[in-house]
Amino acid sequence: MEDLQKFAYIPLKQNNNRVWRTYGGGALIDKWKKDRPETDGDMPEEWIMSTITARGKGRPENEGLSMLNTPVGLRSLKELVDSNKELFLGKKLADKFGTTGVLIKMLDSNERLTIQVHPDKEYAQSMLNSDFGKTESWYVLNKREIDGEKSVVYMGFKEGVTPEIWKEHFIEQNIEEMLNCLHKIEVSPGDAFMIYGGVPHAIGSGCFLMEVQEPTDYTMRVERVTPKGLTISDELIHQGVGNEKMLECFHYDCCSYEEALRRWKVKPEVVDNSDTYSLKTIFNERHTNCFGLNELDLNGAYTIKGNGGFYVAVVYSGEGVVLCNGKEFDFKQGDEIFLSAAIDEVTFKSNIKSRILLCYPPN
């Protein structure tokens, strides 16, 4: 049997991993990856360090699974982790979940996504037999105007929305009224939001964001046709639980616009800085125990000590080297790097000023 465990001691880069969705976009992912041409299509998401497959009828069996570049060729992250969970993930995560416990995506929309909700943990366990719900987070990286529309997101029910009103709009497919039930928030790069399981939401057109989330692909949708006219199958509407149970996935705790921002908009905070770096925390245990996200702005060198678990470095811009166990590994804009729990320490050193997103599993 192949010895995959030796790869736990070096940074491992992921191959590009674009995934089909029911909405369009992706040009800003091409731009970030420096791929030409920069085009919108039906692969508007890049899944990062994924050990789960995407849900979609008639799609390739292993769509969504991450493939990593090792010294002996491509190997799936799932295969590496399964070879020694404790070594790659860390003991706590290996014992508790036996999997990464997190999914990271880059998402670029050129149309509004359908109005949707994800299950919280209780709903996921009782209705979908899953240990994970799909609490997620959005960190806005870029935006663009599409057909003159500003970049917005929708989230949370306005005051006065009841399950009866929502069900009626769903049955009648009154999309305008459904959108009217949700708070509409204009977004800019640097904005950060927590989207807890049960909170209704939709991403508008022209949003390029990093989404860190629980590792499932369960989405309940209330629109039978996407804004661009694609018909959504019943399975993608209710994930097999039926329409009545799908409507129970929503949390009907309504609030004002100001309260919505208080509940779900997060203010990034600087936790460490010098002349050559700034480390910000975006999402942490104050917001959720499902995942974490930091951002390192680097114009020099910065050392990260291991904390007994793996993490993922996504290079949003810049280039340089990673020093790890006495060796140098290069990094550049568009790289996605897995750093296993077995790595005690790495130093990121930039040659060109860099912005690196550091994604963490459940704490």
C-alpha positions in Angstrom: 0.0 0.0 0.0 1.2 3.5 -0.9 2.7 5.5 2.0 0.7 8.7 1.9 1.6 9.7 5.5 5.0 11.3 4.5 3.0 14.0 2.7 1.6 15.3 6.0 4.9 17.1 6.6 4.9 19.4 3.6 2.5 22.1 2.3 0.2 20.6 -0.4 -1.4 22.7 -3.1 -4.8 21.9 -4.5 -5.6 21.5 -8.2 -8.3 23.9 -9.5 -11.7 22.5 -8.4 -14.6 24.3 -10.1 -18.1 23.1 -9.4 -21.4 23.3 -11.3 -24.3 25.2 -9.7 -27.8 26.3 -10.6 -26.7 30.0 -11.0 -24.1 31.6 -13.3 -20.8 33.4 -12.7 -17.2 32.6 -12.2 -15.4 35.4 -14.2 -13.9 36.9 -11.0 -12.6 33.5 -10.0 -10.8 33.4 -13.4 -9.5 36.9 -12.7 -8.2 35.8 -9.3 -6.6 32.6 -10.7 -5.2 34.7 -13.6 -6.9 32.4 -16.1 -7.9 33.6 -19.6 -10.4 34.3 -20.8 -12.3 35.6 -17.8 -15.8 34.2 -18.5 -19.1 33.6 -16.7 -20.6 30.2 -17.0 -22.3 27.5 -14.9 -19.2 26.7 -12.8 -19.3 29.8 -10.5 -17.7 28.2 -7.4 -14.2 26.9 -6.6 -14.3 24.3 -3.8 -11.3 24.3 -1.5 -10.0 21.3 0.5 -13.3 19.5 0.1 -13.8 15.9 1.1 -17.5 15.9 0.1 -19.1 15.7 -3.3 -21.5 18.3 -4.8 -25.2 17.5 -5.0 -26.6 17.8 -8.5 -28.6 15.6 -10.8 -26.6 13.9 -13.6 -23.3 15.5 -12.5 -19.9 13.6 -12.3 -19.7 11.3 -9.4 -16.7 12.9 -7.7 -17.5 16.5 -8.5 -16.4 18.8 -5.6 -13.7 16.4 -4.2 -10.3 18.2 -3.8 -7.3 16.8 -5.6 -3.9 17.7 -4.2 -0.5 17.8 -5.9 2.0 15.5 -4.1 5.5 14.6 -5.1 4.1 11.4 -6.6 1.2 13.0 -8.5 -2.4 13.9 -7.8 -4.1 12.4 -4.7 -7.5 13.3 -3.3 -7.5 15.0 0.1 -10.0 12.4 1.2 -7.5 9.6 0.4 -4.8 11.4 2.3 -6.9 12.1 5.4 -8.2 8.5 5.4 -4.6 7.1 5.4 -4.1 8.6 8.9 -6.8 11.0 10.3 -4.9 11.9 13.4 -1.8 12.9 11.5 -3.5 15.0 8.9 -6.4 16.5 10.9 -5.2 16.4 14.5 -6.4 14.2 17.3 -9.4 16.3 18.4 -10.9 16.6 15.0 -10.1 13.0 14.1 -11.8 11.7 17.2 -14.8 14.0 17.0 -15.6 14.0 13.3 -13.1 11.8 11.4 -13.3 14.4 8.7 -12.1 18.0 8.0 -15.3 19.4 9.5 -15.3 22.4 7.1 -15.8 23.3 3.5 -14.3 26.5 1.9 -15.5 28.0 -1.3 -14.8 30.9 -3.6 -18.1 32.1 -5.1 -18.7 34.6 -7.9 -22.3 35.4 -9.0 -23.4 37.1 -12.2 -27.0 36.7 -11.2 -28.9 36.6 -8.0 -28.9 33.2 -6.3 -32.2 31.6 -5.5 -33.8 32.4 -2.1 -32.7 29.6 0.2 -32.0 28.3 3.7 -29.6 25.7 5.1 -30.4 23.4 8.0 -29.1 24.0 11.5 -27.5 21.0 13.3 -30.8 19.8 14.9 -32.7 19.8 11.7 -29.8 18.2 9.8 -29.6 15.4 12.4 -33.4 14.7 12.6 -34.4 15.2 9.0 -31.2 14.5 6.9 -29.3 12.1 9.2 -26.3 14.4 9.1 -23.9 15.3 11.9 -23.4 18.7 10.2 -25.9 21.4 9.4 -24.8 24.2 7.0 -24.0 27.3 9.0 -21.8 29.4 6.7 -20.0 32.7 6.5 -19.4 35.2 3.7 -16.3 37.4 3.4 -16.7 39.8 0.5 -13.5 40.1 -1.6 -14.7 42.0 -4.7 -17.8 43.2 -6.4 -19.0 44.3 -9.9 -22.1 45.9 -11.3 -24.2 43.6 -13.5 -26.8 45.3 -15.7 -26.5 48.4 -13.5 -27.4 46.5 -10.4 -25.3 47.2 -7.2 -23.9 44.2 -5.3 -26.3 43.2 -2.5 -27.2 40.3 -0.2 -30.5 39.3 1.3 -30.9 37.8 4.8 -33.3 37.3 7.6 -37.0 37.9 7.8 -38.4 41.4 8.2 -40.8 42.0 11.0 -44.2 40.6 10.5 -43.4 37.6 8.3 -45.1 34.5 9.5 -44.8 30.8 8.4 -48.3 31.2 6.8 -47.3 34.2 4.8 -44.1 32.6 3.7 -45.9 29.3 2.7 -48.4 31.3 0.6 -45.7 33.2 -1.3 -43.9 29.8 -1.9 -47.1 28.1 -3.2 -47.9 31.0 -5.5 -44.2 31.4 -6.4 -44.5 35.1 -5.7 -40.7 35.8 -5.9 -41.0 39.6 -5.6 -43.0 39.2 -2.3 -40.5 36.6 -1.0 -37.6 39.0 -1.7 -39.7 41.7 0.0 -39.8 39.6 3.1 -36.0 39.7 3.5 -33.6 42.4 4.5 -31.6 43.8 1.5 -28.0 44.8 2.3 -25.6 46.5 -0.1 -22.1 45.0 0.2 -18.5 46.1 -0.3 -15.1 44.3 -0.2 -14.2 43.7 3.5 -17.8 43.1 4.6 -18.3 39.9 6.6 -21.5 38.1 7.5 -22.5 35.0 9.5 -25.3 33.0 8.0 -26.5 30.6 10.6 -28.6 27.5 9.8 -32.2 28.4 9.5 -31.6 32.0 8.4 -33.2 32.7 4.9 -30.8 34.4 2.5 -29.8 35.0 -1.1 -26.6 36.4 -2.6 -27.2 39.1 -5.2 -25.4 39.4 -8.6 -21.8 40.8 -8.8 -20.6 39.4 -5.4 -17.2 37.6 -5.2 -16.8 36.2 -1.8 -15.1 33.5 0.3 -17.6 31.2 1.9 -16.4 29.1 4.9 -19.1 26.7 6.1 -20.0 23.3 7.6 -19.1 20.5 5.2 -22.5 19.6 3.6 -24.2 20.6 0.4 -27.8 20.8 1.9 -29.7 23.7 0.5 -33.5 24.2 0.7 -34.7 26.5 -2.1 -38.1 28.2 -2.5 -37.8 29.3 -6.1 -38.8 26.7 -8.7 -37.1 28.7 -11.5 -33.8 30.6 -11.2 -33.6 34.3 -12.1 -32.2 33.3 -15.5 -34.8 30.7 -16.2 -33.3 27.4 -15.1 -36.0 25.0 -13.7 -35.0 23.6 -10.3 -35.8 19.9 -9.6 -38.0 19.0 -6.6 -35.0 17.3 -5.0 -33.0 20.5 -5.1 -36.0 22.4 -3.7 -36.5 20.2 -0.6 -33.5 17.7 -0.5 -36.0 14.8 -0.3 -37.9 15.8 2.8 -40.9 17.3 1.0 -42.2 20.8 0.8 -43.9 21.0 4.2 -40.8 19.8 6.0 -38.6 22.1 3.9 -40.6 25.1 5.1 -39.9 24.0 8.7 -36.1 24.4 8.0 -36.6 28.3 8.2 -36.3 30.1 11.5 -39.2 32.6 11.6 -37.5 34.9 14.2 -38.2 38.3 12.4 -36.2 41.5 13.1 -35.6 45.1 12.1 -32.9 46.0 9.6 -30.6 47.3 12.4 -31.1 44.1 14.4 -30.2 42.1 11.3 -26.9 43.9 10.9 -26.2 43.4 14.7 -27.0 39.7 14.5 -25.2 38.8 11.3 -22.7 41.4 10.2 -19.2 40.9 11.7 -16.5 43.5 12.2 -13.0 42.1 11.4 -10.4 42.9 14.1 -6.6 43.2 14.0 -5.0 40.7 16.5 -1.3 41.1 15.6 0.6 43.7 13.5 4.0 45.2 12.8 5.7 47.2 10.0 5.7 44.1 7.8 2.4 42.3 8.5 -1.1 42.6 9.9 -3.2 39.6 11.1 -6.9 40.1 11.3 -9.5 37.7 12.7 -12.7 37.6 10.6 -14.7 34.7 12.1 -13.8 33.1 15.4 -15.3 31.3 18.4 -17.3 34.4 19.4 -19.4 33.9 16.2 -19.4 30.1 15.8 -17.6 26.9 16.8 -18.0 25.5 13.3 -15.0 27.2 11.7 -12.6 30.1 11.8 -11.1 32.6 9.3 -8.1 35.0 9.6 -6.5 37.3 7.1 -2.8 37.9 6.9 -1.6 41.0 5.0 2.1 40.4 4.5 5.0 42.5 3.3 7.9 40.5 4.8 7.8 37.3 7.0 5.3 35.9 9.4 5.6 32.6 11.4 2.5 30.5 12.2 2.8 28.0 15.0 0.8 24.8 14.7 -2.2 24.4 17.1 -2.7 20.7 16.9 -5.1 20.9 13.9 -4.8 21.4 10.2 -5.5 24.7 8.4 -5.8 26.0 4.8 -4.0 29.0 3.3 -5.7 30.6 0.3 -3.5 33.2 -1.5 -5.7 36.0 -2.6 -2.8 38.1 -3.9 0.9 38.3 -4.0 3.7 35.7 -4.1 6.5 34.4 -2.0 7.7 31.2 -0.2 6.6 29.0 2.6 9.5 27.7 4.9 8.5 24.4 6.3 10.7 21.7 7.9 13.9 23.2 6.4 12.5 23.4 2.9 11.2 26.2 0.7 7.9 26.0 -1.2 6.7 28.8 -3.5 3.3 30.3 -3.3 1.5 32.7 -5.7 -1.9 34.4 -6.2 -4.6 31.7 -6.7 -2.9 29.0 -4.7 -4.8 26.9 -2.1 -2.5 25.2 0.4 -3.3 22.4 2.9 -1.1 22.5 6.0 -1.7 19.3 8.1 -1.8 19.0 11.8 1.7 17.3 11.7 3.3 20.6 10.7 4.6 22.3 13.8 5.5 25.7 12.3 5.7 27.5 8.9 7.0 30.9 7.9 5.3 32.8 5.1 7.7 35.1 3.4 6.4 37.5 0.7 8.4 38.6 -2.4 5.4 40.6 -3.6 3.0 42.1 -1.0 0.6 39.3 -0.2 -2.9 38.8 1.2 -3.4 35.3 2.6 -6.7 33.9 3.9 -6.2 31.4 6.7 -9.2 29.0 7.2 -9.6 26.8 10.2 -11.8 23.8 11.1 -14.2 23.5 14.1 -12.4 24.5 17.3 
